[in-house]
């Protein structure tokens, strides 16, 4: 079974039309999860999409997937492009990440140093299946996580663009927690906008949402049709 952490766009799909939410009780809180055959889905921002990025209970989400017996997790993460040649709307499968400012952990009461990273086998499987499916995607890139919920200043983006390719608010936390629990984690980044100041045009919510809808539909179809091969 594959675990997906993403948006509510999966709810109305044929795959999940008859699925009911299960409440998974964890030491970190209750998680609502949709399960249907080979897929388990957690809506990252809640069923009503009201949970802002800085309030997401990442520890509960990842723990709930492990409780369900899932060993492979795909994060569908909304991002902004830090490079002009990564033009939205597009898709990027990152190979690494930076998350220095908002580290989360399960190890609050003892010293444990994990080596964070993305699962390369799962990442390569995503890339291979994307090619077979005809889904065009950038096959590598560095994801940088900021705290949110606000977007970044122009000065911050200038700094971040020297080190990464896309910027978001969720993936690094999920990937690190997955490593701590011994789970494989890879990400499909929906590149929905240029980060603030990368181009001269103003950044608007409407622009981000339009691109997110375009990317979201492509990613959903891809995952629902190929998850069994990952």
PyMOL commands that set and color helices and strands:
alter all, ss='L'
color gray80, all
select helices_A, chain A and resi 8-10+14-16+53-55+58-67+120-133+154-160+171-180+205-229
alter helices_A, ss='H'
color red, helices_A
select strands_A, chain A and resi 2-6+21-26+29-36+39-43+72-81+90-92+96-98+142-145+166-168+184-194
alter strands_A, ss='S'
color yellow, strands_A
deselect
rebuild
show_as cartoon
